[in-house]
Amino acid sequence: MALDRIALSHFRNHRQTELRGTAKLNLLWGENGAGKTNILEAISLLAPGRGLRRAPLVDLPGQEGEGGFQVGASLLEQGHESARIGTFMEAERPGRRLVRVNGAETSAQSLSEWLAIGWLTPAMDGLFMDSAGARRRYLDRLALALHPDHARHVSRYEAALRERNKLLEENREATWLDAIEAQVAEHGAAITANRAELVATLTDELTALPDAPFAKPNLTYLPGGPTEREDLRAELAHTRARDRAAGRTLTGPHRDELDVVMAGSGQAAASCSTGEQKAMLIALTLAHAVLAAEGRPGVLLLDEVAAHLDPVRRAALFERLRMGKAQVWLTGTEPSPFDDILEEAAVWKVGGGSVERV
């Protein structure tokens, strides 16, 4: 399966752009600022969430339009369209994301039932030195590949957590807290189980990958509280006074952490060199791409990855991408780093918000 007939309308600097005749490997090349990453961002919005830049919806429409945008694509199966999926924002309803599948309006969360989309961008290079919250968001995005309903649990957990904090601040009676804590525990336990399974399956896949040329990470999932539903519910009830004094809930999956060390050396990922961190991110991305393409079509977006790799690592990356099941989109400022795949890839030159098939 693959995406084709990808259309962008008034999306960032793309007024009207369409990419047809895609392949397993797809290359977008052009100068900085040409609009390559904007295309990847548009594709990333065909999954739940805020896309690879996590930009507010109101930042996405192009300046020449009326204030809305559209992104659409066909999902091909053996060369025939099996679905047409799209997401858009109307100028009359700024900030509200709308989704259609085969012409019928549906939820953004339902997109995970059709596609599993993953990405690696230069902005992610600081993941291991970023906040625990950034790593939790990373885990949750990857977890969608295994559990399409994961986004729903995260959304409902966060809403219930905000309500619990509000009830604690207002010093509401126990019956109100009992009800909302039951919701926090229900969705919190589901989140914890999904994250734990993700880390376990990623670890298995990383173990199966060769040790070279990409440094491999060892992952440890550190829950921020009890992992079982009833245990979490009991802990929330027990810690009401403490949490009221703190002004926030101090137990639950919103306190989770992902501990990462480099295999072999045991050095914390945050203390590794920039090159080692990049290599571990690539290893993680490749391992997740295998998992993502198991049950649904997989799409992998790699922004400016090849330019930072030596020839040996570039060749190894391209070979693994060939072997994988996911459709791959790569960007670069020039085609030369991609010489090994130019004959088999679909290639577009991007410039000034338009594309030209090469």
Secondary structure, DSSP 4 states (H G I P E B T S, - for coil): -EEEEEEEEEETTEEEEEE-S--SEEEEE-STTSSHHHHHHHHHTTSSSSTTTT--GGGSB-TTSSS-EEEEEEEEETTEEEEEEEEEE-TTSTT--EEEETTEEE-GGGGGGT-EEEEE-GGGGGGGGS-HHHHHHHHHHHHTTT-TTHHHHHHHHHHHHHHHHHHHHTT--HHHHHHHHHHHHHHHHHHHHHHHHHHHHHHHHHHHS-SSSSPPEEEEEE-SS--SHHHHHHHHHHTHHHHHHHTS--SSGGG-EEEEEETTT--BGGGS-HHHHHHHHHHHHHHHHHHHTTTS-EEEEESS-GGGS-HHHHHHHHHHHHHSSSEEEEEESSSGGGTTTTTTSEEEEEETTEEEE-
